[in-house]
Amino acid sequence: MNEVFNPDVLLQTVMNDRTIVRKILLTFVEDIPLRIEALTQALIRADAHSARIEAHSIKGACASVGGAGLRVLALSVERCAVTGQLDVAATMLPQLTESFNVLSRAIGRYLDDLDQG
């Protein structure tokens, strides 16, 4: 299994419907930066509840599309928010953002391959 992106997770969920896979992945790539920004703003406001919700949303979305690496980071941020360690969570934001960028590129390559095949 690829730690960055495993499309088989999503393919199994949608019974190999590549049209649905494309729509879900495009929505994911558009939505997660908004979630990361909302998470960032929650951490700036020291709003642990909102930070937990945003991290949880990121984690769940990643689990759905097969983004294991980003899911693990989002889980760590969520745990920090639950325990009130917002300063620790904030230090993870650059890594979270970079992990999303890597995942987004992997999804882009996958979608390109999907178009070719």
Residue pairs with C-beta under 8 A, 6 or more apart in sequence:
1 68
2 68
2 106
3 68
3 69
4 67
4 68
4 69
4 102
4 103
4 106
5 65
5 66
5 67
5 68
5 103
5 106
5 107
5 110
6 66
6 68
7 21
7 65
7 66
7 110
8 66
9 63
9 64
9 65
9 66
10 21
10 24
10 25
10 64
10 65
10 66
11 21
13 64
14 20
14 21
14 24
18 114
21 114
22 111
22 114
24 64
24 65
25 65
25 107
25 110
25 111
26 111
28 61
28 64
28 65
28 67
28 107
29 104
29 107
29 108
31 61
32 58
32 61
32 70
32 100
32 104
33 100
35 54
35 57
35 58
35 61
36 54
36 58
36 93
36 96
36 97
36 100
38 50
38 54
39 51
39 54
39 55
39 58
39 77
39 93
39 96
40 93
42 48
42 50
42 51
42 53
42 54
43 51
43 86
43 89
43 90
43 93
46 86
48 81
48 82
48 84
48 86
49 81
51 77
51 81
51 86
51 89
52 78
52 81
52 82
55 74
55 75
55 77
55 78
55 81
55 89
56 74
56 78
58 70
58 71
58 74
58 77
58 96
59 71
59 74
59 75
59 78
61 67
62 68
62 70
62 71
62 74
62 103
63 71
65 107
67 103
69 99
69 102
69 103
70 96
70 99
70 100
70 103
73 92
73 95
73 96
73 99
74 96
76 92
77 89
77 92
77 93
77 96
80 86
80 88
80 89
80 92
81 89
